[in-house]
C-alpha cells in the first residue's frame, strides 16, 4: 500500500513493514519542511529486497529510497541491499554513509537513497531509532527499562538483540494509545527534533528534492 500524494509515484520510499510506514508518515506530518514523496510497505525484508530492481526501473521514477533495519549486522544488511542495487545497474559505495547514503541519478537510472535503521552506523532496528525520540527526562522511560532489565534471563522469551524493542514497547504500553508508535509521534510524546531524527529528515529531503 502506498502512502502519499503523488499520482505518478515518481519519488518513492520503500519500507519493510507497517510500523516503519506509520512512524515515517507521522514524522513527515510533524515537519512541514519535508518534501513530498510516497511510502510503500513491502511487507517484509525479502519482498523489499526482491522489489528493488523493479522499483528502480519504473517509468518516470525520479528517486527511490530504501529503509531497512540493520538488525544483527550492519555490514550484512548493507551487503544484501548493495547486491540488489548493483544487479539493477546502480554503482554502490563500499560502505554506507552515516548521514544516509545518497547515490545520484545516472543516465536513465533514478537517484537512490539507503537508510539502515537505526543510524547507518550500528546494528539495531526501528525501535532503536524511536528510543532516541523519547524525552531524556521522561519519568516512565527509566522505569520501563528497569522492568525489562529485572526480568530473569530464564523467563525472557525475546533474544538479547530484541532487548531495546522490549523496552520501547514497555514504554509504549503506558501511553495514551498503547503500543502504537505513529499516533504517539502525532501527539507530540515522541520528539522529532532530536539529532538522529533531524539527520533522517535531512536525508529524506536530500533524496527527494527536485
C-alpha positions as protocol buffer text, in pm:
chain_id: "A"
residue {
  index: 1
  type: UNK
  ca { x: 0 y: 0 z: 0 }
}
residue {
  index: 2
  type: UNK
  ca { x: 140 y: 336 z: -97 }
}
residue {
  index: 3
  type: UNK
  ca { x: 116 y: 642 z: 124 }
}
residue {
  index: 4
  type: UNK
  ca { x: 148 y: 988 z: -26 }
}
residue {
  index: 5
  type: UNK
  ca { x: 11 y: 1247 z: -265 }
}
residue {
  index: 6
  type: UNK
  ca { x: 193 y: 1185 z: -593 }
}
residue {
  index: 7
  type: UNK
  ca { x: -18 y: 1020 z: -864 }
}
residue {
  index: 8
  type: UNK
  ca { x: 285 y: 910 z: -1064 }
}
residue {
  index: 9
  type: UNK
  ca { x: 480 y: 798 z: -757 }
}
residue {
  index: 10
  type: UNK
  ca { x: 794 y: 948 z: -907 }
}
residue {
  index: 11
  type: UNK
  ca { x: 951 y: 967 z: -560 }
}
residue {
  index: 12
  type: UNK
  ca { x: 901 y: 656 z: -350 }
}
residue {
  index: 13
  type: UNK
  ca { x: 1030 y: 530 z: -16 }
}
residue {
  index: 14
  type: UNK
  ca { x: 1030 y: 152 z: 29 }
}
residue {
  index: 15
  type: UNK
  ca { x: 995 y: 22 z: 385 }
}
residue {
  index: 16
  type: UNK
  ca { x: 985 y: -322 z: 545 }
}
residue {
  index: 17
  type: UNK
  ca { x: 656 y: -305 z: 730 }
}
residue {
  index: 18
  type: UNK
  ca { x: 362 y: -105 z: 867 }
}
residue {
  index: 19
  type: UNK
  ca { x: 546 y: 25 z: 1174 }
}
residue {
  index: 20
  type: UNK
  ca { x: 810 y: 188 z: 953 }
}
residue {
  index: 21
  type: UNK
  ca { x: 538 y: 335 z: 732 }
}
residue {
  index: 22
  type: UNK
  ca { x: 341 y: 485 z: 1022 }
}
residue {
  index: 23
  type: UNK
  ca { x: 648 y: 623 z: 1202 }
}
residue {
  index: 24
  type: UNK
  ca { x: 781 y: 793 z: 889 }
}
residue {
  index: 25
  type: UNK
  ca { x: 434 y: 916 z: 789 }
}
residue {
  index: 26
  type: UNK
  ca { x: 389 y: 1084 z: 1129 }
}
residue {
  index: 27
  type: UNK
  ca { x: 739 y: 1232 z: 1123 }
}
residue {
  index: 28
  type: UNK
  ca { x: 651 y: 1384 z: 787 }
}
residue {
  index: 29
  type: UNK
  ca { x: 324 y: 1523 z: 922 }
}
residue {
  index: 30
  type: UNK
  ca { x: 506 y: 1687 z: 1213 }
}
residue {
  index: 31
  type: UNK
  ca { x: 760 y: 1854 z: 985 }
}
residue {
  index: 32
  type: UNK
  ca { x: 607 y: 2065 z: 705 }
}
residue {
  index: 33
  type: UNK
  ca { x: 955 y: 2129 z: 562 }
}
residue {
  index: 34
  type: UNK
  ca { x: 985 y: 1768 z: 447 }
}
residue {
  index: 35
  type: UNK
  ca { x: 939 y: 1734 z: 71 }
}
residue {
  index: 36
  type: UNK
  ca { x: 655 y: 1525 z: -72 }
}
residue {
  index: 37
  type: UNK
  ca { x: 706 y: 1158 z: -153 }
}
residue {
  index: 38
  type: UNK
  ca { x: 519 y: 827 z: -147 }
}
residue {
  index: 39
  type: UNK
  ca { x: 577 y: 547 z: 103 }
}
residue {
  index: 40
  type: UNK
  ca { x: 521 y: 182 z: 21 }
}
residue {
  index: 41
  type: UNK
  ca { x: 515 y: -102 z: 273 }
}
residue {
  index: 42
  type: UNK
  ca { x: 675 y: -403 z: 105 }
}
residue {
  index: 43
  type: UNK
  ca { x: 558 y: -638 z: 381 }
}
residue {
  index: 44
  type: UNK
  ca { x: 891 y: -788 z: 477 }
}
residue {
  index: 45
  type: UNK
  ca { x: 1262 y: -760 z: 410 }
}
residue {
  index: 46
  type: UNK
  ca { x: 1283 y: -1028 z: 141 }
}
residue {
  index: 47
  type: UNK
  ca { x: 995 y: -878 z: -57 }
}
residue {
  index: 48
  type: UNK
  ca { x: 1156 y: -536 z: -31 }
}
residue {
  index: 49
  type: UNK
  ca { x: 1493 y: -662 z: -149 }
}
residue {
  index: 50
  type: UNK
  ca { x: 1336 y: -850 z: -439 }
}
residue {
  index: 51
  type: UNK
  ca { x: 1139 y: -540 z: -543 }
}
residue {
  index: 52
  type: UNK
  ca { x: 1438 y: -303 z: -563 }
}
residue {
  index: 53
  type: UNK
  ca { x: 1528 y: -363 z: -928 }
}
residue {
  index: 54
  type: UNK
  ca { x: 1166 y: -338 z: -1041 }
}
residue {
  index: 55
  type: UNK
  ca { x: 1104 y: -16 z: -847 }
}
residue {
  index: 56
  type: UNK
  ca { x: 1417 y: 146 z: -986 }
}
residue {
  index: 57
  type: UNK
  ca { x: 1307 y: 70 z: -1343 }
}
residue {
  index: 58
  type: UNK
  ca { x: 953 y: 208 z: -1311 }
}
residue {
  index: 59
  type: UNK
  ca { x: 889 y: 461 z: -1588 }
}
residue {
  index: 60
  type: UNK
  ca { x: 903 y: 820 z: -1465 }
}
residue {
  index: 61
  type: UNK
  ca { x: 1072 y: 727 z: -1137 }
}
residue {
  index: 62
  type: UNK
  ca { x: 1298 y: 1011 z: -1017 }
}
residue {
  index: 63
  type: UNK
  ca { x: 1410 y: 883 z: -678 }
}
residue {
  index: 64
  type: UNK
  ca { x: 1390 y: 559 z: -480 }
}
residue {
  index: 65
  type: UNK
  ca { x: 1455 y: 543 z: -107 }
}
residue {
  index: 66
  type: UNK
  ca { x: 1512 y: 223 z: 90 }
}
residue {
  index: 67
  type: UNK
  ca { x: 1472 y: 196 z: 467 }
}
residue {
  index: 68
  type: UNK
  ca { x: 1564 y: -135 z: 629 }
}
residue {
  index: 69
  type: UNK
  ca { x: 1670 y: -247 z: 975 }
}
residue {
  index: 70
  type: UNK
  ca { x: 2037 y: -328 z: 1023 }
}
residue {
  index: 71
  type: UNK
  ca { x: 1928 y: -590 z: 1279 }
}
residue {
  index: 72
  type: UNK
  ca { x: 2220 y: -803 z: 1399 }
}
residue {
  index: 73
  type: UNK
  ca { x: 2476 y: -688 z: 1142 }
}
residue {
  index: 74
  type: UNK
  ca { x: 2502 y: -353 z: 965 }
}
residue {
  index: 75
  type: UNK
  ca { x: 2759 y: -492 z: 722 }
}
residue {
  index: 76
  type: UNK
  ca { x: 2546 y: -793 z: 625 }
}
residue {
  index: 77
  type: UNK
  ca { x: 2239 y: -577 z: 568 }
}
residue {
  index: 78
  type: UNK
  ca { x: 2440 y: -328 z: 361 }
}
residue {
  index: 79
  type: UNK
  ca { x: 2576 y: -618 z: 156 }
}
residue {
  index: 80
  type: UNK
  ca { x: 2225 y: -751 z: 90 }
}
residue {
  index: 81
  type: UNK
  ca { x: 2093 y: -413 z: -25 }
}
residue {
  index: 82
  type: UNK
  ca { x: 2408 y: -334 z: -226 }
}
residue {
  index: 83
  type: UNK
  ca { x: 2383 y: -657 z: -423 }
}
residue {
  index: 84
  type: UNK
  ca { x: 2026 y: -582 z: -530 }
}
residue {
  index: 85
  type: UNK
  ca { x: 2124 y: -229 z: -630 }
}
residue {
  index: 86
  type: UNK
  ca { x: 2424 y: -347 z: -831 }
}
residue {
  index: 87
  type: UNK
  ca { x: 2202 y: -602 z: -1004 }
}
residue {
  index: 88
  type: UNK
  ca { x: 1984 y: -307 z: -1111 }
}
residue {
  index: 89
  type: UNK
  ca { x: 2284 y: -122 z: -1253 }
}
residue {
  index: 90
  type: UNK
  ca { x: 2347 y: 115 z: -962 }
}
residue {
  index: 91
  type: UNK
  ca { x: 2708 y: 192 z: -867 }
}
residue {
  index: 92
  type: UNK
  ca { x: 2715 y: 146 z: -489 }
}
residue {
  index: 93
  type: UNK
  ca { x: 2975 y: 278 z: -242 }
}
residue {
  index: 94
  type: UNK
  ca { x: 3164 y: 22 z: -36 }
}
residue {
  index: 95
  type: UNK
  ca { x: 3021 y: 141 z: 294 }
}
residue {
  index: 96
  type: UNK
  ca { x: 2704 y: 325 z: 399 }
}
residue {
  index: 97
  type: UNK
  ca { x: 2715 y: 697 z: 473 }
}
residue {
  index: 98
  type: UNK
  ca { x: 2644 y: 777 z: 838 }
}
residue {
  index: 99
  type: UNK
  ca { x: 2426 y: 1066 z: 722 }
}
residue {
  index: 100
  type: UNK
  ca { x: 2223 y: 836 z: 497 }
}
residue {
  index: 101
  type: UNK
  ca { x: 2353 y: 709 z: 165 }
}
residue {
  index: 102
  type: UNK
  ca { x: 2262 y: 903 z: -150 }
}
residue {
  index: 103
  type: UNK
  ca { x: 2356 y: 778 z: -496 }
}
residue {
  index: 104
  type: UNK
  ca { x: 2294 y: 1043 z: -760 }
}
residue {
  index: 105
  type: UNK
  ca { x: 2091 y: 968 z: -1073 }
}
residue {
  index: 106
  type: UNK
  ca { x: 2287 y: 842 z: -1370 }
}
residue {
  index: 107
  type: UNK
  ca { x: 2159 y: 809 z: -1725 }
}
residue {
  index: 108
  type: UNK
  ca { x: 1812 y: 655 z: -1710 }
}
residue {
  index: 109
  type: UNK
  ca { x: 1858 y: 540 z: -1351 }
}
residue {
  index: 110
  type: UNK
  ca { x: 1697 y: 743 z: -1069 }
}
residue {
  index: 111
  type: UNK
  ca { x: 1856 y: 885 z: -760 }
}
residue {
  index: 112
  type: UNK
  ca { x: 1875 y: 616 z: -489 }
}
residue {
  index: 113
  type: UNK
  ca { x: 1896 y: 651 z: -113 }
}
residue {
  index: 114
  type: UNK
  ca { x: 1954 y: 393 z: 160 }
}
residue {
  index: 115
  type: UNK
  ca { x: 1893 y: 434 z: 534 }
}
residue {
  index: 116
  type: UNK
  ca { x: 1991 y: 147 z: 762 }
}
residue {
  index: 117
  type: UNK
  ca { x: 1795 y: 170 z: 1086 }
}
residue {
  index: 118
  type: UNK
  ca { x: 1870 y: 299 z: 1332 }
}
residue {
  index: 119
  type: UNK
  ca { x: 2159 y: 528 z: 1233 }
}
residue {
  index: 120
  type: UNK
  ca { x: 2364 y: 379 z: 944 }
}
residue {
  index: 121
  type: UNK
  ca { x: 2642 y: 308 z: 1192 }
}
residue {
  index: 122
  type: UNK
  ca { x: 2535 y: 31 z: 1428 }
}
residue {
  index: 123
  type: UNK
  ca { x: 2321 y: -277 z: 1446 }
}
residue {
  index: 124
  type: UNK
  ca { x: 1962 y: -234 z: 1555 }
}
residue {
  index: 125
  type: UNK
  ca { x: 1617 y: -162 z: 1421 }
}
residue {
  index: 126
  type: UNK
  ca { x: 1331 y: 88 z: 1412 }
}
residue {
  index: 127
  type: UNK
  ca { x: 1283 y: 76 z: 1789 }
}
residue {
  index: 128
  type: UNK
  ca { x: 1640 y: 193 z: 1847 }
}
residue {
  index: 129
  type: UNK
  ca { x: 1557 y: 493 z: 1629 }
}
residue {
  index: 130
  type: UNK
  ca { x: 1232 y: 559 z: 1819 }
}
residue {
  index: 131
  type: UNK
  ca { x: 1411 y: 532 z: 2154 }
}
residue {
  index: 132
  type: UNK
  ca { x: 1616 y: 837 z: 2052 }
}
residue {
  index: 133
  type: UNK
  ca { x: 1286 y: 1028 z: 2017 }
}
residue {
  index: 134
  type: UNK
  ca { x: 1188 y: 971 z: 2383 }
}
residue {
  index: 135
  type: UNK
  ca { x: 1243 y: 1276 z: 2605 }
}
residue {
  index: 136
  type: UNK
  ca { x: 1555 y: 1203 z: 2817 }
}
residue {
  index: 137
  type: UNK
  ca { x: 1366 y: 1347 z: 3115 }
}
residue {
  index: 138
  type: UNK
  ca { x: 1062 y: 1125 z: 3061 }
}
residue {
  index: 139
  type: UNK
  ca { x: 983 y: 974 z: 3405 }
}
residue {
  index: 140
  type: UNK
  ca { x: 842 y: 648 z: 3268 }
}
residue {
  index: 141
  type: UNK
  ca { x: 1132 y: 557 z: 3038 }
}
residue {
  index: 142
  type: UNK
  ca { x: 1378 y: 452 z: 3313 }
}
residue {
  index: 143
  type: UNK
  ca { x: 1100 y: 253 z: 3481 }
}
residue {
  index: 144
  type: UNK
  ca { x: 1029 y: 76 z: 3151 }
}
residue {
  index: 145
  type: UNK
  ca { x: 1398 y: -10 z: 3112 }
}
residue {
  index: 146
  type: UNK
  ca { x: 1417 y: -130 z: 3472 }
}
residue {
  index: 147
  type: UNK
  ca { x: 1112 y: -352 z: 3423 }
}
residue {
  index: 148
  type: UNK
  ca { x: 1276 y: -531 z: 3130 }
}
residue {
  index: 149
  type: UNK
  ca { x: 1621 y: -541 z: 3296 }
}
residue {
  index: 150
  type: UNK
  ca { x: 1474 y: -710 z: 3604 }
}
residue {
  index: 151
  type: UNK
  ca { x: 1310 y: -996 z: 3414 }
}
residue {
  index: 152
  type: UNK
  ca { x: 1527 y: -1304 z: 3487 }
}
residue {
  index: 153
  type: UNK
  ca { x: 1706 y: -1430 z: 3179 }
}
residue {
  index: 154
  type: UNK
  ca { x: 1539 y: -1770 z: 3210 }
}
residue {
  index: 155
  type: UNK
  ca { x: 1196 y: -1604 z: 3186 }
}
residue {
  index: 156
  type: UNK
  ca { x: 1272 y: -1390 z: 2881 }
}
residue {
  index: 157
  type: UNK
  ca { x: 1111 y: -1501 z: 2557 }
}
residue {
  index: 158
  type: UNK
  ca { x: 1296 y: -1245 z: 2342 }
}
residue {
  index: 159
  type: UNK
  ca { x: 1652 y: -1262 z: 2210 }
}
residue {
  index: 160
  type: UNK
  ca { x: 1920 y: -1033 z: 2351 }
}
residue {
  index: 161
  type: UNK
  ca { x: 1919 y: -832 z: 2026 }
}
residue {
  index: 162
  type: UNK
  ca { x: 1550 y: -751 z: 2086 }
}
residue {
  index: 163
  type: UNK
  ca { x: 1602 y: -601 z: 2432 }
}
residue {
  index: 164
  type: UNK
  ca { x: 1563 y: -241 z: 2315 }
}
residue {
  index: 165
  type: UNK
  ca { x: 1247 y: -333 z: 2129 }
}
residue {
  index: 166
  type: UNK
  ca { x: 1107 y: -482 z: 2452 }
}
residue {
  index: 167
  type: UNK
  ca { x: 1195 y: -165 z: 2645 }
}
residue {
  index: 168
  type: UNK
  ca { x: 1038 y: 65 z: 2388 }
}
residue {
  index: 169
  type: UNK
  ca { x: 717 y: -138 z: 2384 }
}
residue {
  index: 170
  type: UNK
  ca { x: 711 y: -143 z: 2765 }
}
residue {
  index: 171
  type: UNK
  ca { x: 721 y: 238 z: 2747 }
}
residue {
  index: 172
  type: UNK
  ca { x: 464 y: 249 z: 2468 }
}
residue {
  index: 173
  type: UNK
  ca { x: 226 y: 38 z: 2677 }
}
residue {
  index: 174
  type: UNK
  ca { x: 193 y: 324 z: 2927 }
}
residue {
  index: 175
  type: UNK
  ca { x: 92 y: 586 z: 2670 }
}
residue {
  index: 176
  type: UNK
  ca { x: -248 y: 717 z: 2566 }
}
residue {
  index: 177
  type: UNK
  ca { x: -253 y: 489 z: 2260 }
}
residue {
  index: 178
  type: UNK
  ca { x: -61 y: 187 z: 2398 }
}
residue {
  index: 179
  type: UNK
  ca { x: 174 y: 15 z: 2158 }
}
residue {
  index: 180
  type: UNK
  ca { x: 128 y: 249 z: 1861 }
}
residue {
  index: 181
  type: UNK
  ca { x: 438 y: 448 z: 1768 }
}
residue {
  index: 182
  type: UNK
  ca { x: 283 y: 658 z: 1490 }
}
residue {
  index: 183
  type: UNK
  ca { x: -1 y: 822 z: 1686 }
}
residue {
  index: 184
  type: UNK
  ca { x: 236 y: 890 z: 1977 }
}
residue {
  index: 185
  type: UNK
  ca { x: 459 y: 1087 z: 1740 }
}
residue {
  index: 186
  type: UNK
  ca { x: 149 y: 1271 z: 1621 }
}
residue {
  index: 187
  type: UNK
  ca { x: 54 y: 1361 z: 1979 }
}
residue {
  index: 188
  type: UNK
  ca { x: 399 y: 1505 z: 2046 }
}
residue {
  index: 189
  type: UNK
  ca { x: 504 y: 1245 z: 2302 }
}
residue {
  index: 190
  type: UNK
  ca { x: 793 y: 1145 z: 2079 }
}
residue {
  index: 191
  type: UNK
  ca { x: 1016 y: 1431 z: 1967 }
}
residue {
  index: 192
  type: UNK
  ca { x: 1101 y: 1485 z: 1601 }
}
residue {
  index: 193
  type: UNK
  ca { x: 1364 y: 1748 z: 1688 }
}
residue {
  index: 194
  type: UNK
  ca { x: 1646 y: 1526 z: 1814 }
}
residue {
  index: 195
  type: UNK
  ca { x: 1980 y: 1482 z: 1632 }
}
residue {
  index: 196
  type: UNK
  ca { x: 1901 y: 1139 z: 1486 }
}
residue {
  index: 197
  type: UNK
  ca { x: 1553 y: 1229 z: 1365 }
}
residue {
  index: 198
  type: UNK
  ca { x: 1689 y: 1551 z: 1215 }
}
residue {
  index: 199
  type: UNK
  ca { x: 1959 y: 1351 z: 1038 }
}
residue {
  index: 200
  type: UNK
  ca { x: 1691 y: 1122 z: 896 }
}
residue {
  index: 201
  type: UNK
  ca { x: 1468 y: 1406 z: 774 }
}
residue {
  index: 202
  type: UNK
  ca { x: 1771 y: 1577 z: 620 }
}
residue {
  index: 203
  type: UNK
  ca { x: 1843 y: 1254 z: 427 }
}
residue {
  index: 204
  type: UNK
  ca { x: 1480 y: 1241 z: 310 }
}
residue {
  index: 205
  type: UNK
  ca { x: 1498 y: 1599 z: 182 }
}
residue {
  index: 206
  type: UNK
  ca { x: 1831 y: 1545 z: 6 }
}
residue {
  index: 207
  type: UNK
  ca { x: 1695 y: 1231 z: -159 }
}
residue {
  index: 208
  type: UNK
  ca { x: 1361 y: 1364 z: -276 }
}
residue {
  index: 209
  type: UNK
  ca { x: 1432 y: 1729 z: -352 }
}
residue {
  index: 210
  type: UNK
  ca { x: 1382 y: 1828 z: -716 }
}
